[in-house]
């Protein structure tokens, strides 16, 4: 019997408000394209694969009322490096600290 080779599910909600102005989304779009694993997708920002299966490395981005959600399946060590790079680039581009809203990072409202 084959054991599943499922990758760990990763999920974070960053302190970017869903109602941020277009210039914020333009900057975030450029960051998304700079991140390792970026793939073209018409419906959502994606990285590594458009296949959302437990044994396939993939990440996606969604704009939610609770923040900018990044989620998918990726090994823990790779995820930590990847998400730290995303947060650093977003912090530099947006001009305020970007991090997990549940860790106390404050939303900036425009």
C-alpha positions as CSV (number, residue, x, y, z in Angstrom):
1,X,0.0,0.0,0.0
2,X,1.3,3.4,-0.9
3,X,1.5,6.0,1.8
4,X,0.4,9.5,0.9
5,X,3.2,12.0,0.3
6,X,1.1,14.9,1.3
7,X,2.9,18.2,1.9
8,X,2.1,20.3,4.9
9,X,-0.7,22.9,4.4
10,X,0.6,26.4,4.9
11,X,-1.7,29.4,5.5
12,X,-1.2,33.0,6.6
13,X,-3.4,36.1,6.6
14,X,-1.3,39.2,6.1
15,X,-2.3,42.7,7.2
16,X,-3.3,44.1,3.8
17,X,-6.9,45.3,3.8
18,X,-9.2,44.0,1.1
19,X,-10.3,47.6,0.4
20,X,-6.7,48.9,-0.2
21,X,-6.5,51.3,-3.2
22,X,-5.4,50.2,-6.7
23,X,-1.9,51.4,-6.3
24,X,-1.4,49.0,-3.4
25,X,-2.7,46.1,-5.5
26,X,-0.5,47.1,-8.4
27,X,2.6,46.9,-6.1
28,X,1.5,43.6,-4.7
29,X,1.0,42.3,-8.2
30,X,4.5,43.1,-9.1
31,X,5.8,41.3,-5.9
32,X,3.7,38.3,-6.8
33,X,5.4,38.0,-10.2
34,X,8.9,38.3,-8.6
35,X,8.4,35.5,-6.1
36,X,9.9,32.1,-6.9
37,X,7.5,29.7,-8.6
38,X,5.2,32.3,-10.1
39,X,3.0,30.9,-12.8
40,X,0.6,32.8,-15.1
41,X,-3.0,32.3,-14.1
42,X,-6.1,34.2,-15.2
43,X,-8.1,33.7,-12.1
44,X,-5.8,34.0,-9.1
45,X,-2.1,34.6,-8.2
46,X,-0.5,31.2,-8.1
47,X,3.0,29.7,-7.6
48,X,4.5,26.4,-8.5
49,X,1.3,24.6,-9.8
50,X,-2.3,25.3,-10.5
51,X,-3.1,21.8,-9.2
52,X,-4.4,22.0,-5.7
53,X,-3.7,18.5,-4.4
54,X,-2.0,17.4,-1.1
55,X,1.0,15.9,-2.8
56,X,1.6,18.8,-5.2
57,X,3.6,21.9,-4.2
58,X,1.4,24.9,-4.8
59,X,0.5,28.3,-3.3
60,X,-2.3,30.7,-4.1
61,X,-3.3,34.2,-2.9
62,X,-6.8,35.4,-2.1
63,X,-8.1,38.7,-0.9
64,X,-10.3,38.2,2.1
65,X,-12.0,40.5,4.7
66,X,-9.5,39.2,7.2
67,X,-6.4,40.1,5.1
68,X,-4.4,38.9,2.2
69,X,-4.4,35.1,2.4
70,X,-1.5,33.1,1.1
71,X,-2.0,29.3,1.3
72,X,-1.1,26.0,-0.2
73,X,1.1,23.0,0.2
74,X,4.8,23.3,0.7
75,X,7.5,21.9,2.9
76,X,7.8,23.8,6.2
77,X,11.4,24.9,5.7
78,X,10.8,26.1,2.1
79,X,7.6,27.9,3.2
80,X,9.4,29.9,6.0
81,X,11.9,31.2,3.5
82,X,9.3,31.9,0.8
83,X,6.9,33.8,3.1
84,X,9.6,35.8,4.8
85,X,10.8,37.0,1.3
86,X,7.2,37.9,0.4
87,X,6.7,39.9,3.6
88,X,10.0,41.7,3.2
89,X,9.3,42.7,-0.4
90,X,5.8,43.8,0.6
91,X,7.0,45.8,3.6
92,X,9.5,47.6,1.3
93,X,7.0,48.3,-1.4
94,X,4.1,49.3,0.7
95,X,6.1,51.3,3.3
96,X,4.7,49.7,6.5
97,X,5.4,46.4,8.3
98,X,3.6,43.4,6.6
99,X,3.0,40.4,8.7
100,X,0.5,37.9,10.0
101,X,-2.5,39.8,11.3
102,X,-2.9,37.2,14.1
103,X,0.6,38.1,15.3
104,X,-0.5,41.7,16.0
105,X,0.5,43.3,12.7
106,X,-1.8,46.3,12.2
107,X,-3.8,47.0,9.1
108,X,-3.3,50.3,7.4
109,X,-6.6,51.8,6.2
110,X,-6.5,54.2,3.3
